Amino acid sequence: MILLLSNNDNVKLLKDRLDKDYEVVLYHDKITPEYIKELNPEIVISYNYSHIVKEDVIDLLGDRIINLHCSLLPWNKGASPNIWSFIEDTPKGVTIHVLEKGLDTGRLLLQEEVSFDEDTETLASSYNKLQETIVDLLCSNFEDILAGNIVPVEQKGEGSYHKTSDLKALLSGREIDYNMTISEFKKFI
């Protein structure tokens, strides 16, 4: 059984794909050691989950808890990674990593770089492309992840980290139109 932690509607694509071959329990609340012991999942997947997973849960699960993050770690840890990759012109892509203490700092399992045509792609379409890429990456490698055939490697380099408040401060009250092209967004910023 797979425990899927998420608070975002975009989890539907992943859940639908995994439901074909596995029993999947979708969970939105704060995860506790008691719930993990009761459910005894084979693996826990965190995907756009708004709660910080506490160290006691991580310790209980070890390498059986992974996180899906839409950036090419160590770049753009934290909030709004897609947007920050365009603001700071950092590498773009997706990462599946072991969830460890520290936000998006875990050992890497899989990564895939993604490129965008900034004159035609919008913020919304780039976000959707990253979501599709990470779901495909996980599903095409899921058996190897479950079997422990992919050896996690440490992240290299400092990269970058952003809080939700960082983007609010940068916008100074302005609103982002997610249908603007990436080029338009860069001019807007």
N, CA and C atoms as an extended XYZ file, in Angstrom:
567
Properties=species:S:1:pos:R:3:atomname:S:1:resname:S:1:resid:I:1 pbc="F F F"
N         0.823       -1.171        0.000 N   MET     1
C         0.000        0.000        0.000 CA  MET     1
C         0.880        1.252        0.000 C   MET     1
N         0.445        2.253       -0.766 N   ILE     2
C         1.167        3.515       -0.900 CA  ILE     2
C         0.386        4.587       -0.168 C   ILE     2
N         1.071        5.361        0.653 N   LEU     3
C         0.467        6.512        1.300 CA  LEU     3
C         0.927        7.743        0.537 C   LEU     3
N        -0.014        8.479       -0.016 N   LEU     4
C         0.259        9.661       -0.824 CA  LEU     4
C        -0.182       10.892       -0.045 C   LEU     4
N         0.785       11.741        0.304 N   LEU     5
C         0.521       12.956        1.070 CA  LEU     5
C         0.434       14.136        0.114 C   LEU     5
N        -0.706       14.830        0.121 N   SER     6
C        -0.844       15.995       -0.752 CA  SER     6
C        -2.006       16.857       -0.308 C   SER     6
N        -1.902       18.140       -0.619 N   ASN     7
C        -2.979       19.093       -0.379 CA  ASN     7
C        -3.313       19.849       -1.655 C   ASN     7
N        -3.012       19.281       -2.802 N   ASN     8
C        -3.148       19.987       -4.060 CA  ASN     8
C        -3.926       19.117       -5.046 C   ASN     8
N        -4.782       19.733       -5.824 N   ASP     9
C        -5.594       18.995       -6.796 CA  ASP     9
C        -4.760       18.344       -7.895 C   ASP     9
N        -3.548       18.859       -8.135 N   ASN    10
C        -2.745       18.260       -9.202 CA  ASN    10
C        -2.258       16.851       -8.863 C   ASN    10
N        -2.523       16.390       -7.654 N   VAL    11
C        -2.146       15.026       -7.252 CA  VAL    11
C        -2.986       13.978       -7.988 C   VAL    11
N        -4.102       14.394       -8.562 N   LYS    12
C        -5.017       13.459       -9.235 CA  LYS    12
C        -4.316       12.670      -10.345 C   LYS    12
N        -3.490       13.327      -11.135 N   LEU    13
C        -2.774       12.645      -12.210 CA  LEU    13
C        -1.928       11.492      -11.664 C   LEU    13
N        -1.169       11.760      -10.598 N   LEU    14
C        -0.325       10.720      -10.001 CA  LEU    14
C        -1.170        9.625       -9.366 C   LEU    14
N        -2.181        9.996       -8.617 N   LYS    15
C        -3.031        9.007       -7.951 CA  LYS    15
C        -3.694        8.089       -8.975 C   LYS    15
N        -4.212        8.665      -10.042 N   ASP    16
C        -4.854        7.851      -11.083 CA  ASP    16
C        -3.876        6.863      -11.704 C   ASP    16
N        -2.640        7.296      -11.941 N   ARG    17
C        -1.635        6.400      -12.535 CA  ARG    17
C        -1.260        5.279      -11.573 C   ARG    17
N        -1.050        5.614      -10.292 N   LEU    18
C        -0.655        4.599       -9.312 CA  LEU    18
C        -1.804        3.652       -8.969 C   LEU    18
N        -3.036        4.175       -8.973 N   ASP    19
C        -4.217        3.359       -8.643 CA  ASP    19
C        -4.392        2.161       -9.576 C   ASP    19
N        -3.811        2.232      -10.758 N   LYS    20
C        -3.944        1.128      -11.723 CA  LYS    20
C        -3.270       -0.148      -11.218 C   LYS    20
N        -2.189        0.012      -10.453 N   ASP    21
C        -1.406       -1.147      -10.022 CA  ASP    21
C        -1.247       -1.306       -8.520 C   ASP    21
N        -1.638       -0.280       -7.757 N   TYR    22
C        -1.388       -0.305       -6.320 CA  TYR    22
C        -2.605        0.215       -5.555 C   TYR    22
N        -2.668       -0.179       -4.296 N   GLU    23
C        -3.638        0.436       -3.399 CA  GLU    23
C        -3.006        1.741       -2.915 C   GLU    23
N        -3.711        2.855       -3.129 N   VAL    24
C        -3.192        4.172       -2.778 CA  VAL    24
C        -4.139        4.840       -1.786 C   VAL    24
N        -3.584        5.308       -0.676 N   VAL    25
C        -4.351        6.072        0.302 CA  VAL    25
C        -3.874        7.514        0.207 C   VAL    25
N        -4.800        8.423       -0.116 N   LEU    26
C        -4.493        9.842       -0.202 CA  LEU    26
C        -4.785       10.482        1.152 C   LEU    26
N        -3.823       11.246        1.672 N   TYR    27
C        -3.939       11.810        3.009 CA  TYR    27
C        -3.582       13.294        2.963 C   TYR    27
N        -4.426       14.143        3.592 N   HIS    28
C        -4.248       15.590        3.531 CA  HIS    28
C        -3.796       16.215        4.846 C   HIS    28
N        -4.066       15.553        5.969 N   ASP    29
C        -3.786       16.137        7.282 CA  ASP    29
C        -2.321       15.947        7.671 C   ASP    29
N        -1.953       16.490        8.841 N   LYS    30
C        -0.594       16.298        9.350 CA  LYS    30
C        -0.388       14.820        9.672 C   LYS    30
N         0.695       14.286        9.173 N   ILE    31
C         0.996       12.870        9.358 CA  ILE    31
C         1.634       12.659       10.736 C   ILE    31
N         1.267       11.550       11.397 N   THR    32
C         1.799       11.240       12.726 CA  THR    32
C         2.420        9.848       12.717 C   THR    32
N         3.313        9.583       13.663 N   PRO    33
C         3.885        8.234       13.773 CA  PRO    33
C         2.792        7.185       14.023 C   PRO    33
N         1.782        7.546       14.793 N   GLU    34
C         0.694        6.606       15.090 CA  GLU    34
C        -0.035        6.185       13.812 C   GLU    34
N        -0.286        7.153       12.933 N   TYR    35
C        -0.970        6.842       11.680 CA  TYR    35
C        -0.098        5.954       10.786 C   TYR    35
N         1.195        6.238       10.755 N   ILE    36
C         2.127        5.415        9.965 CA  ILE    36
C         2.124        3.976       10.497 C   ILE    36
N         2.184        3.814       11.811 N   LYS    37
C         2.185        2.471       12.406 CA  LYS    37
C         0.882        1.737       12.116 C   LYS    37
N        -0.235        2.459       12.161 N   GLU    38
C        -1.537        1.857       11.886 CA  GLU    38
C        -1.661        1.427       10.432 C   GLU    38
N        -1.214        2.276        9.513 N   LEU    39
C        -1.356        1.993        8.083 CA  LEU    39
C        -0.275        1.049        7.564 C   LEU    39
N         0.942        1.187        8.090 N   ASN    40
C         2.104        0.409        7.672 CA  ASN    40
C         2.280        0.407        6.145 C   ASN    40
N         2.453        1.592        5.542 N   PRO    41
C         2.602        1.653        4.087 CA  PRO    41
C         3.943        1.106        3.616 C   PRO    41
N         3.945        0.618        2.395 N   GLU    42
C         5.200        0.165        1.796 CA  GLU    42
C         6.105        1.363        1.516 C   GLU    42
N         5.486        2.470        1.101 N   ILE    43
C         6.219        3.699        0.814 CA  ILE    43
C         5.274        4.876        1.038 C   ILE    43
N         5.850        6.017        1.381 N   VAL    44
C         5.095        7.262        1.529 CA  VAL    44
C         5.645        8.244        0.504 C   VAL    44
N         4.728        8.857       -0.251 N   ILE    45
C         5.104        9.845       -1.265 CA  ILE    45
C         4.518       11.186       -0.863 C   ILE    45
N         5.370       12.172       -0.702 N   SER    46
C         4.943       13.541       -0.430 CA  SER    46
C         4.982       14.303       -1.756 C   SER    46
N         3.847       14.908       -2.109 N   TYR    47
C         3.740       15.588       -3.407 CA  TYR    47
C         2.843       16.813       -3.231 C   TYR    47
N         3.445       17.978       -3.194 N   ASN    48
C         2.709       19.222       -2.932 CA  ASN    48
C         1.937       19.130       -1.618 C   ASN    48
N         2.614       18.685       -0.607 N   TYR    49
C         2.044       18.495        0.728 CA  TYR    49
C         2.380       19.727        1.552 C   TYR    49
N         1.376       20.373        2.117 N   SER    50
C         1.585       21.662        2.772 CA  SER    50
C         2.096       21.569        4.207 C   SER    50
N         2.160       20.379        4.756 N   HIS    51
C         2.641       20.215        6.129 CA  HIS    51
C         4.097       19.756        6.134 C   HIS    51
N         4.847       20.259        7.094 N   ILE    52
C         6.226       19.788        7.284 CA  ILE    52
C         6.147       18.423        7.965 C   ILE    52
N         6.785       17.424        7.385 N   VAL    53
C         6.813       16.090        7.989 CA  VAL    53
C         7.820       16.123        9.132 C   VAL    53
N         7.347       15.762       10.306 N   LYS    54
C         8.176       15.832       11.517 CA  LYS    54
C         9.244       14.740       11.517 C   LYS    54
N        10.301       15.002       12.254 N   GLU    55
C        11.454       14.106       12.313 CA  GLU    55
C        11.088       12.717       12.838 C   GLU    55
N        10.123       12.622       13.766 N   ASP    56
C         9.753       11.305       14.291 CA  ASP    56
C         9.113       10.427       13.215 C   ASP    56
N         8.403       11.037       12.283 N   VAL    57
C         7.825       10.286       11.163 CA  VAL    57
C         8.927        9.876       10.193 C   VAL    57
N         9.829       10.803        9.898 N   ILE    58
C        10.947       10.510        8.996 CA  ILE    58
C        11.806        9.381        9.557 C   ILE    58
N        12.099        9.436       10.847 N   ASP    59
C        12.910        8.394       11.487 CA  ASP    59
C        12.226        7.032       11.412 C   ASP    59
N        10.927        7.028       11.544 N   LEU    60
C        10.159        5.788       11.496 CA  LEU    60
C        10.191        5.154       10.102 C   LEU    60
N        10.200        5.986        9.088 N   LEU    61
C        10.117        5.495        7.706 CA  LEU    61
C        11.470        5.287        7.037 C   LEU    61
N        12.479        6.018        7.444 N   GLY    62
C        13.788        5.899        6.794 CA  GLY    62
C        13.705        6.291        5.336 C   GLY    62
N        14.251        5.455        4.458 N   ASP    63
C        14.238        5.746        3.021 CA  ASP    63
C        12.903        5.402        2.359 C   ASP    63
N        11.913        5.040        3.148 N   ARG    64
C        10.595        4.705        2.582 CA  ARG    64
C         9.671        5.917        2.483 C   ARG    64
N        10.219        7.120        2.621 N   ILE    65
C         9.442        8.335        2.397 CA  ILE    65
C        10.195        9.200        1.400 C   ILE    65
N         9.510        9.530        0.304 N   ILE    66
C        10.133       10.315       -0.756 CA  ILE    66
C         9.292       11.560       -1.026 C   ILE    66
N         9.941       12.526       -1.635 N   ASN    67
C         9.284       13.780       -1.973 CA  ASN    67
C         9.455       14.054       -3.463 C   ASN    67
N         8.406       14.569       -4.071 N   LEU    68
C         8.447       14.991       -5.464 CA  LEU    68
C         8.496       16.509       -5.473 C   LEU    68
N         9.524       17.070       -6.097 N   HIS    69
C         9.723       18.520       -6.090 CA  HIS    69
C         9.992       19.002       -7.514 C   HIS    69
N         9.269       20.028       -7.923 N   CYS    70
C         9.375       20.528       -9.296 CA  CYS    70
C        10.459       21.592       -9.447 C   CYS    70
N        11.669       21.178       -9.128 N   SER    71
C        12.861       21.962       -9.451 CA  SER    71
C        14.012       20.982       -9.591 C   SER    71
N        15.086       21.473      -10.143 N   LEU    72
C        16.291       20.666      -10.280 CA  LEU    72
C        17.162       20.960       -9.053 C   LEU    72
N        16.894       20.223       -7.972 N   LEU    73
C        17.609       20.462       -6.717 CA  LEU    73
C        19.112       20.310       -6.920 C   LEU    73
N        19.907       21.130       -6.245 N   PRO    74
C        19.583       21.940       -5.082 CA  PRO    74
C        18.988       23.313       -5.400 C   PRO    74
N        18.652       23.588       -6.650 N   TRP    75
C        18.086       24.884       -7.012 CA  TRP    75
C        16.617       24.955       -6.632 C   TRP    75
N        16.231       26.089       -6.094 N   ASN    76
C        14.833       26.431       -5.823 CA  ASN    76
C        14.134       25.489       -4.858 C   ASN    76
N        14.806       25.228       -3.752 N   LYS    77
C        14.166       24.523       -2.642 CA  LYS    77
C        13.057       25.422       -2.116 C   LYS    77
N        12.038       24.821       -1.518 N   GLY    78
C        10.989       25.608       -0.881 CA  GLY    78
C         9.839       25.945       -1.823 C   GLY    78
N         9.309       27.155       -1.656 N   ALA    79
C         8.072       27.574       -2.317 CA  ALA    79
C         8.295       28.096       -3.740 C   ALA    79
N         7.304       27.879       -4.577 N   SER    80
C         7.241       28.422       -5.951 CA  SER    80
C         8.496       28.152       -6.774 C   SER    80
N         8.969       26.906       -6.813 N   PRO    81
C        10.233       26.638       -7.504 CA  PRO    81
C        10.202       26.961       -8.998 C   PRO    81
N         9.065       26.712       -9.651 N   ASN    82
C         8.968       26.998      -11.076 CA  ASN    82
C         9.162       28.489      -11.336 C   ASN    82
N         8.481       29.311      -10.582 N   ILE    83
C         8.565       30.757      -10.772 CA  ILE    83
C         9.978       31.269      -10.494 C   ILE    83
N        10.592       30.790       -9.412 N   TRP    84
C        11.942       31.247       -9.083 CA  TRP    84
C        12.968       30.815      -10.124 C   TRP    84
N        12.743       29.686      -10.779 N   SER    85
C        13.700       29.264      -11.809 CA  SER    85
C        13.742       30.256      -12.967 C   SER    85
N        12.619       30.938      -13.216 N   PHE    86
C        12.596       31.958      -14.272 CA  PHE    86
C        13.095       33.303      -13.758 C   PHE    86
N        12.750       33.653      -12.541 N   ILE    87
C        13.199       34.925      -11.968 CA  ILE    87
C        14.723       34.953      -11.886 C   ILE    87
N        15.316       33.854      -11.414 N   GLU    88
C        16.768       33.819      -11.187 CA  GLU    88
C        17.547       33.101      -12.285 C   GLU    88
N        16.820       32.654      -13.312 N   ASP    89
C        17.432       31.942      -14.444 CA  ASP    89
C        18.328       30.795      -13.967 C   ASP    89
N        17.754       29.949      -13.124 N   THR    90
C        18.449       28.772      -12.606 CA  THR    90
C        17.998       27.537      -13.391 C   THR    90
N        18.696       26.411      -13.249 N   PRO    91
C        18.303       25.195      -13.963 CA  PRO    91
C        16.853       24.807      -13.660 C   PRO    91
N        16.189       24.263      -14.679 N   LYS    92
C        14.781       23.898      -14.563 CA  LYS    92
C        14.625       22.398      -14.706 C   LYS    92
N        13.723       21.829      -13.914 N   GLY    93
C        13.496       20.399      -14.010 CA  GLY    93
C        12.748       19.893      -12.795 C   GLY    93
N        12.824       18.586      -12.593 N   VAL    94
C        12.113       17.932      -11.491 CA  VAL    94
C        13.058       17.004      -10.745 C   VAL    94
N        12.733       16.773       -9.471 N   THR    95
C        13.563       15.928       -8.620 CA  THR    95
C        12.692       15.038       -7.751 C   THR    95
N        13.083       13.784       -7.643 N   ILE    96
C        12.507       12.867       -6.659 CA  ILE    96
C        13.629       12.577       -5.669 C   ILE    96
N        13.359       12.852       -4.385 N   HIS    97
C        14.405       12.669       -3.389 CA  HIS    97
C        13.845       12.028       -2.125 C   HIS    97
N        14.746       11.451       -1.357 N   VAL    98
C        14.387       10.909       -0.052 CA  VAL    98
C        14.045       12.099        0.829 C   VAL    98
N        12.934       12.006        1.539 N   LEU    99
C        12.544       13.094        2.432 CA  LEU    99
C        13.355       12.967        3.718 C   LEU    99
N        14.086       13.999        4.029 N   GLU   100
C        14.936       14.025        5.212 CA  GLU   100
C        14.700       15.320        5.968 C   GLU   100
N        15.275       15.423        7.157 N   LYS   101
C        15.164       16.655        7.934 CA  LYS   101
C        15.753       17.798        7.115 C   LYS   101
N        15.049       18.901        7.059 N   GLY   102
C        15.464       20.038        6.240 CA  GLY   102
C        14.638       20.057        4.967 C   GLY   102
N        14.168       21.210        4.576 N   LEU   103
C        13.257       21.346        3.445 CA  LEU   103
C        13.970       21.122        2.109 C   LEU   103
N        13.569       20.091        1.400 N   ASP   104
C        14.096       19.756        0.070 CA  ASP   104
C        15.606       19.546        0.069 C   ASP   104
N        16.121       18.972        1.152 N   THR   105
C        17.563       18.761        1.289 CA  THR   105
C        17.959       17.292        1.154 C   THR   105
N        16.984       16.399        0.972 N   GLY   106
C        17.252       14.972        0.984 CA  GLY   106
C        18.089       14.476       -0.172 C   GLY   106
N        18.590       13.270        0.013 N   ARG   107
C        19.405       12.622       -1.021 CA  ARG   107
C        18.561       12.389       -2.276 C   ARG   107
N        19.187       12.558       -3.427 N   LEU   108
C        18.508       12.500       -4.720 CA  LEU   108
C        18.354       11.061       -5.206 C   LEU   108
N        17.157       10.769       -5.692 N   LEU   109
C        16.903        9.482       -6.343 CA  LEU   109
C        16.910        9.649       -7.855 C   LEU   109
N        16.133       10.601       -8.351 N   LEU   110
C        16.007       10.815       -9.792 CA  LEU   110
C        15.828       12.297      -10.087 C   LEU   110
N        16.360       12.727      -11.221 N   GLN   111
C        16.161       14.092      -11.686 CA  GLN   111
C        15.996       14.083      -13.193 C   GLN   111
N        15.264       15.073      -13.684 N   GLU   112
C        15.135       15.243      -15.128 CA  GLU   112
C        15.086       16.728      -15.429 C   GLU   112
N        15.974       17.163      -16.290 N   GLU   113
C        15.982       18.564      -16.703 CA  GLU   113
C        14.849       18.787      -17.699 C   GLU   113
N        14.246       19.966      -17.654 N   VAL   114
C        13.139       20.324      -18.540 CA  VAL   114
C        13.464       21.682      -19.152 C   VAL   114
N        13.230       21.808      -20.456 N   SER   115
C        13.468       23.102      -21.113 CA  SER   115
C        12.138       23.688      -21.576 C   SER   115
N        12.132       24.994      -21.708 N   PHE   116
C        10.931       25.721      -22.086 CA  PHE   116
C        11.238       26.735      -23.167 C   PHE   116
N        10.301       26.929      -24.091 N   ASP   117
C        10.363       28.027      -25.051 CA  ASP   117
C         9.697       29.209      -24.354 C   ASP   117
N        10.495       30.137      -23.879 N   GLU   118
C         9.988       31.218      -23.040 CA  GLU   118
C         9.068       32.176      -23.785 C   GLU   118
N         9.105       32.158      -25.121 N   ASP   119
C         8.223       33.041      -25.891 CA  ASP   119
C         6.836       32.438      -26.110 C   ASP   119
N         6.721       31.122      -25.956 N   THR   120
C         5.406       30.492      -26.177 CA  THR   120
C         4.832       29.839      -24.924 C   THR   120
N         5.694       29.352      -24.045 N   GLU   121
C         5.215       28.717      -22.808 CA  GLU   121
C         4.741       29.787      -21.830 C   GLU   121
N         3.651       29.492      -21.141 N   THR   122
C         3.167       30.375      -20.082 CA  THR   122
C         3.607       29.823      -18.732 C   THR   122
N         3.404       30.608      -17.696 N   LEU   123
C         3.689       30.093      -16.353 CA  LEU   123
C         2.821       28.863      -16.081 C   LEU   123
N         1.552       28.913      -16.496 N   ALA   124
C         0.647       27.781      -16.277 CA  ALA   124
C         1.083       26.555      -17.068 C   ALA   124
N         1.417       26.740      -18.339 N   SER   125
C         1.807       25.570      -19.147 CA  SER   125
C         3.141       25.001      -18.684 C   SER   125
N         4.058       25.860      -18.216 N   SER   126
C         5.339       25.350      -17.719 CA  SER   126
C         5.122       24.554      -16.434 C   SER   126
N         4.230       25.027      -15.572 N   TYR   127
C         3.895       24.306      -14.341 CA  TYR   127
C         3.305       22.933      -14.686 C   TYR   127
N         2.371       22.917      -15.627 N   ASN   128
C         1.752       21.646      -16.037 CA  ASN   128
C         2.772       20.692      -16.643 C   ASN   128
N         3.696       21.223      -17.420 N   LYS   129
C         4.744       20.391      -18.029 CA  LYS   129
C         5.623       19.752      -16.958 C   LYS   129
N         5.962       20.515      -15.927 N   LEU   130
C         6.757       19.975      -14.820 CA  LEU   130
C         5.982       18.897      -14.063 C   LEU   130
N         4.687       19.122      -13.846 N   GLN   131
C         3.864       18.135      -13.139 CA  GLN   131
C         3.802       16.823      -13.938 C   GLN   131
N         3.573       16.920      -15.225 N   GLU   132
C         3.524       15.719      -16.075 CA  GLU   132
C         4.871       15.011      -16.087 C   GLU   132
N         5.957       15.775      -16.149 N   THR   133
C         7.297       15.189      -16.183 CA  THR   133
C         7.595       14.427      -14.898 C   THR   133
N         7.253       15.012      -13.751 N   ILE   134
C         7.586       14.341      -12.484 CA  ILE   134
C         6.731       13.094      -12.280 C   ILE   134
N         5.477       13.133      -12.710 N   VAL   135
C         4.618       11.942      -12.600 CA  VAL   135
C         5.154       10.837      -13.512 C   VAL   135
N         5.526       11.185      -14.730 N   ASP   136
C         6.099       10.195      -15.649 CA  ASP   136
C         7.403        9.616      -15.103 C   ASP   136
N         8.253       10.488      -14.546 N   LEU   137
C         9.536       10.035      -14.003 CA  LEU   137
C         9.317        9.055      -12.857 C   LEU   137
N         8.404        9.380      -11.956 N   LEU   138
C         8.129        8.478      -10.835 CA  LEU   138
C         7.539        7.164      -11.323 C   LEU   138
N         6.523        7.236      -12.151 N   CYS   139
C         5.828        6.014      -12.571 CA  CYS   139
C         6.725        5.094      -13.399 C   CYS   139
N         7.593        5.652      -14.216 N   SER   140
C         8.464        4.805      -15.035 CA  SER   140
C         9.605        4.187      -14.223 C   SER   140
N         9.838        4.684      -13.024 N   ASN   141
C        10.914        4.158      -12.170 CA  ASN   141
C        10.407        3.611      -10.845 C   ASN   141
N         9.094        3.508      -10.690 N   PHE   142
C         8.523        3.201       -9.387 CA  PHE   142
C         8.924        1.830       -8.861 C   PHE   142
N         8.937        0.829       -9.705 N   GLU   143
C         9.328       -0.522       -9.260 CA  GLU   143
C        10.765       -0.519       -8.731 C   GLU   143
N        11.664        0.196       -9.416 N   ASP   144
C        13.053        0.283       -8.958 CA  ASP   144
C        13.164        1.049       -7.643 C   ASP   144
N        12.338        2.073       -7.467 N   ILE   145
C        12.344        2.811       -6.196 CA  ILE   145
C        11.875        1.891       -5.074 C   ILE   145
N        10.766        1.190       -5.298 N   LEU   146
C        10.239        0.272       -4.282 CA  LEU   146
C        11.240       -0.822       -3.920 C   LEU   146
N        11.933       -1.326       -4.926 N   ALA   147
C        12.883       -2.423       -4.708 CA  ALA   147
C        14.213       -1.942       -4.128 C   ALA   147
N        14.402       -0.638       -4.036 N   GLY   148
C        15.663       -0.102       -3.518 CA  GLY   148
C        16.791       -0.192       -4.522 C   GLY   148
N        16.457       -0.290       -5.811 N   ASN   149
C        17.472       -0.415       -6.854 CA  ASN   149
C        18.118        0.908       -7.239 C   ASN   149
N        17.561        2.009       -6.767 N   ILE   150
C        18.141        3.319       -7.062 CA  ILE   150
C        18.824        3.815       -5.795 C   ILE   150
N        20.114        3.995       -5.892 N   VAL   151
C        20.903        4.401       -4.728 CA  VAL   151
C        20.845        5.927       -4.606 C   VAL   151
N        20.344        6.433       -3.473 N   PRO   152
C        20.281        7.892       -3.291 CA  PRO   152
C        21.672        8.503       -3.212 C   PRO   152
N        21.819        9.697       -3.796 N   VAL   153
C        23.092       10.414       -3.760 CA  VAL   153
C        22.879       11.788       -3.129 C   VAL   153
N        23.902       12.260       -2.432 N   GLU   154
C        23.825       13.565       -1.778 CA  GLU   154
C        23.686       14.673       -2.822 C   GLU   154
N        22.971       15.720       -2.448 N   GLN   155
C        22.895       16.906       -3.292 CA  GLN   155
C        24.249       17.600       -3.282 C   GLN   155
N        24.617       18.176       -4.421 N   LYS   156
C        25.895       18.875       -4.529 CA  LYS   156
C        25.652       20.351       -4.779 C   LYS   156
N        26.369       21.190       -4.074 N   GLY   157
C        26.247       22.636       -4.250 CA  GLY   157
C        25.211       23.222       -3.318 C   GLY   157
N        25.270       24.539       -3.189 N   GLU   158
C        24.372       25.227       -2.268 CA  GLU   158
C        22.984       25.421       -2.863 C   GLU   158
N        22.894       25.763       -4.145 N   GLY   159
C        21.603       25.990       -4.775 CA  GLY   159
C        20.926       27.231       -4.224 C   GLY   159
N        19.596       27.166       -4.105 N   SER   160
C        18.833       28.316       -3.607 CA  SER   160
C        17.600       27.830       -2.865 C   SER   160
N        17.054       28.719       -2.050 N   TYR   161
C        15.877       28.407       -1.238 CA  TYR   161
C        14.995       29.647       -1.179 C   TYR   161
N        13.667       29.433       -1.257 N   HIS   162
C        12.728       30.558       -1.205 CA  HIS   162
C        11.525       30.215       -0.346 C   HIS   162
N        11.102       31.202        0.427 N   LYS   163
C         9.887       31.095        1.226 CA  LYS   163
C         8.742       31.747        0.450 C   LYS   163
N         7.521       31.440        0.835 N   THR   164
C         6.348       32.067        0.223 CA  THR   164
C         6.434       33.585        0.347 C   THR   164
N         6.922       34.054        1.477 N   SER   165
C         7.019       35.505        1.710 CA  SER   165
C         8.023       36.179        0.768 C   SER   165
N         8.994       35.450        0.256 N   ASP   166
C         9.970       36.035       -0.673 CA  ASP   166
C         9.286       36.501       -1.954 C   ASP   166
N         8.398       35.687       -2.494 N   LEU   167
C         7.697       36.060       -3.720 CA  LEU   167
C         6.728       37.207       -3.455 C   LEU   167
N         6.030       37.168       -2.323 N   LYS   168
C         5.124       38.275       -1.967 CA  LYS   168
C         5.888       39.588       -1.886 C   LYS   168
N         7.059       39.562       -1.284 N   ALA   169
C         7.871       40.775       -1.164 CA  ALA   169
C         8.319       41.278       -2.538 C   ALA   169
N         8.714       40.365       -3.391 N   LEU   170
C         9.158       40.747       -4.737 CA  LEU   170
C         8.016       41.356       -5.543 C   LEU   170
N         6.823       40.806       -5.394 N   LEU   171
C         5.671       41.290       -6.167 CA  LEU   171
C         5.141       42.627       -5.656 C   LEU   171
N         5.387       42.931       -4.396 N   SER   172
C         4.943       44.203       -3.796 CA  SER   172
C         3.482       44.513       -4.098 C   SER   172
N         2.616       43.540       -3.881 N   GLY   173
C         1.182       43.755       -4.066 CA  GLY   173
C         0.665       43.481       -5.471 C   GLY   173
N         1.556       43.288       -6.430 N   ARG   174
C         1.115       42.968       -7.800 CA  ARG   174
C         0.671       41.517       -7.865 C   ARG   174
N        -0.198       41.203       -8.803 N   GLU   175
C        -0.688       39.839       -9.005 CA  GLU   175
C        -0.063       39.234      -10.257 C   GLU   175
N         0.252       37.962      -10.192 N   ILE   176
C         0.798       37.244      -11.350 CA  ILE   176
C        -0.353       36.721      -12.197 C   ILE   176
N        -0.269       36.937      -13.503 N   ASP   177
C        -1.196       36.331      -14.460 CA  ASP   177
C        -0.485       35.082      -14.991 C   ASP   177
N        -0.959       33.913      -14.596 N   TYR   178
C        -0.280       32.662      -14.950 CA  TYR   178
C        -0.418       32.310      -16.431 C   TYR   178
N        -1.231       33.073      -17.156 N   ASN   179
C        -1.369       32.849      -18.592 CA  ASN   179
C        -0.422       33.710      -19.416 C   ASN   179
N         0.370       34.563      -18.754 N   MET   180
C         1.368       35.326      -19.510 CA  MET   180
C         2.520       34.399      -19.874 C   MET   180
N         3.169       34.690      -20.993 N   THR   181
C         4.322       33.869      -21.378 CA  THR   181
C         5.441       34.110      -20.363 C   THR   181
N         6.385       33.205      -20.376 N   ILE   182
C         7.525       33.346      -19.476 CA  ILE   182
C         8.288       34.634      -19.794 C   ILE   182
N         8.434       34.957      -21.081 N   SER   183
C         9.104       36.205      -21.477 CA  SER   183
C         8.369       37.412      -20.919 C   SER   183
N         7.038       37.399      -21.008 N   GLU   184
C         6.242       38.504      -20.456 CA  GLU   184
C         6.406       38.576      -18.940 C   GLU   184
N         6.438       37.435      -18.304 N   PHE   185
C         6.617       37.390      -16.851 CA  PHE   185
C         7.946       38.009      -16.448 C   PHE   185
N         9.010       37.677      -17.176 N   LYS   186
C        10.324       38.227      -16.845 CA  LYS   186
C        10.330       39.752      -16.981 C   LYS   186
N         9.631       40.271      -17.965 N   LYS   187
C         9.528       41.742      -18.110 CA  LYS   187
C         8.703       42.314      -16.958 C   LYS   187
N         7.658       41.612      -16.581 N   PHE   188
C         6.777       42.034      -15.488 CA  PHE   188
C         7.554       42.135      -14.180 C   PHE   188
N         8.448       41.196      -13.949 N   ILE   189
C         9.258       41.183      -12.727 CA  ILE   189
C        10.342       42.237      -12.812 C   ILE   189
